[in-house]
Amino acid sequence: MNKLPLAKRAQILSMLCEGSSMRSISRVADVSINTVYGLLAAAGPVCAQFHDATVRGVASKRVQCDEVWSFCYAKQKNVATAKAAPEGAGDVWTWTALDADSKLVLSWAVGGRDAGYALALMDDLRGRLANRVQLTTDGHRAYLEAVEEAFGADIDYGMLVKLYGAETGGQGHERKYSPSECLGARKDTITGNPDPKHVSTSYTERHNLTMRMSMRRFTRLTNAFSKKVENHCHALALYFVFYNFARRHQTLRVSPAMAAGISDRLWSMDDIVALIDAAEGEPKKRGLYKPRQPKSAPQISK
């Protein structure tokens, strides 16, 4: 199978992590959209496996968790009347656990917004930490049982509950895009002894904005949303490896992986392409073409 040059593949993957849509990438890179899909499908599982194996034993102090909304194929309210809606269509939530000091994305999960996915995130997070941490989440009640079941008493857990006022502003469509006024926040101690000064979700909420700016499928009011949940997960797996290892954080001046001590250098997209090539292995040598021998003419008995 013919393979694109290294620079071209790195360009395509970089554009996927910098907010470009599939079709715009195909136009700029002068490749078919199927080529872009194929490269994303190859990168997703490799990046997910690399993150799972590498982001381990992290000595975090403070972890913040949140979930960000998107949808696949159609919004949840429109799935029932959508034509040929695939499995996984509807609202899709991306759960993340972020180290507040290094800004490293420790763990992530994709699915619904129920307690089962909250527990999946916490179970995965627990296996990546090297020590006891202070954890902060928002007021979503699914976190309560999930943290209790995953960590027990071996955690300092605080919950930041935001208090909103009544919806009084706006009379037209602007009401859909302007949230209710936040009147304040309450810091609740759930488990252990969390420092109230660090009971915050500011960093993980800011990272939600980075995700929306970096992946076109998260941008609202476009037709660039994911059509298949598998491609949605592939894009996230690629993005998180790019964010952790190959993107220089503007405040830290190093990548989050370097700040967390799990990488000694700043990666490039070429390194991610090398991961894909290593997973695929060496291309098989093609055999020599052998022309088909014609059958011998039948013998006619005399």
Buried (B, 14 or more C-beta within 10 A) or exposed (E): EEEBEEEBBBBBBBBBBBBBBBEBBBEEBEBEEEBBBBBBEBBBBBBBBBBBEBBEEBBBBBBBBBBBEBBBBBBEEEBEEEEEBEEBBBBBBBBBBBBBBBBBBBBBBBBBBEBEBBBBBBBBBBEBBEEEBBBBBBBBEBBBEBBBBBBEEEBBBBBBEBEEEEEEEEEEEEEEEEEBEEEEBEBEEBBBEBEEEBBBBEBBBEBBEBBBEBBBBBBEEEEBBBBBBBBBBBBBBBBBBBBBBBBEBEEEEBBBBBBBEBBEEBBBBBBBBBBBBEBEEEEEEEEEEEEEEEEEEEEEEE
